[in-house]
Amino acid sequence: LRTGNAHALAISLDEQVDLTMNEKPTVTYSRQQAEWVLHHFFSRIHPKEYQTRKHGQSETNHTRFVSGDLQSGDGLYKVTMFFIKRNTTYLLRELRFDKQP
């Protein structure tokens, strides 16, 4: 996230990914579509720095979450990520970007 490298982020994506950007409706994309959408989003906002604020996991449903702040040329975004366990690996299943006032 810090560098805005959608290709590097796509390695961690699940086969289907829910993306929510700026309070618009959530859209489910394939991994390849999500990479393309993220590439264009990052090229528009110019990410500069990311800092994790919270993280946790649930052993009962094998999920993890991470939230943090993404500073960009377009302002500050709260980022929320939800991961799901696939075999022995956690993959990114949902990603939200909420621009902060």
WOPERA-V140432 format. One record per backbone hydrogen bond with DSSP energy under -1.0 kcal/mol. NH is the residue of the N-H (numbers start at 1). CO is the residue of the C=O. E is the energy in kcal/mol with one decimal. If there is no record, write none. Layout:
BEGIN
nh={NH & NH}
co={CO & CO}
e={E & E}
END
This chain:
BEGIN
nh={6 & 9 & 10 & 12 & 13 & 14 & 17 & 18 & 19 & 20 & 22 & 24 & 27 & 29 & 31 & 34 & 35 & 36 & 37 & 38 & 39 & 40 & 41 & 42 & 43 & 44 & 45 & 46 & 48 & 49 & 51 & 53 & 54 & 56 & 58 & 63 & 64 & 65 & 66 & 67 & 68 & 69 & 70 & 71 & 72 & 73 & 73 & 74 & 75 & 77 & 78 & 79 & 80 & 81 & 82 & 83 & 84 & 85 & 86 & 89 & 91 & 92 & 93 & 94 & 95 & 96 & 97 & 98 & 100}
co={4 & 5 & 6 & 9 & 10 & 92 & 29 & 93 & 27 & 95 & 97 & 21 & 19 & 17 & 15 & 30 & 31 & 32 & 33 & 34 & 35 & 36 & 37 & 38 & 39 & 40 & 41 & 42 & 71 & 71 & 69 & 67 & 67 & 65 & 63 & 58 & 83 & 56 & 81 & 54 & 79 & 51 & 77 & 49 & 75 & 45 & 46 & 45 & 72 & 70 & 98 & 68 & 96 & 66 & 94 & 64 & 91 & 62 & 89 & 86 & 84 & 12 & 82 & 82 & 18 & 80 & 20 & 78 & 76}
e={-1.2 & -1.9 & -2.3 & -1.7 & -1.2 & -2.7 & -3.0 & -2.5 & -2.9 & -2.2 & -3.1 & -1.5 & -2.3 & -3.1 & -1.4 & -2.9 & -2.1 & -1.8 & -2.6 & -2.9 & -2.4 & -2.1 & -2.3 & -3.1 & -2.1 & -1.1 & -2.1 & -2.4 & -3.3 & -1.8 & -2.3 & -3.2 & -2.1 & -2.0 & -2.8 & -1.4 & -1.9 & -2.4 & -2.2 & -2.6 & -2.3 & -2.6 & -3.1 & -3.2 & -1.9 & -1.4 & -1.6 & -1.1 & -1.4 & -2.3 & -3.2 & -3.0 & -1.9 & -3.1 & -2.5 & -3.2 & -2.7 & -1.9 & -3.6 & -2.3 & -2.8 & -3.7 & -2.9 & -1.8 & -2.8 & -2.6 & -2.8 & -2.7 & -3.1}
END
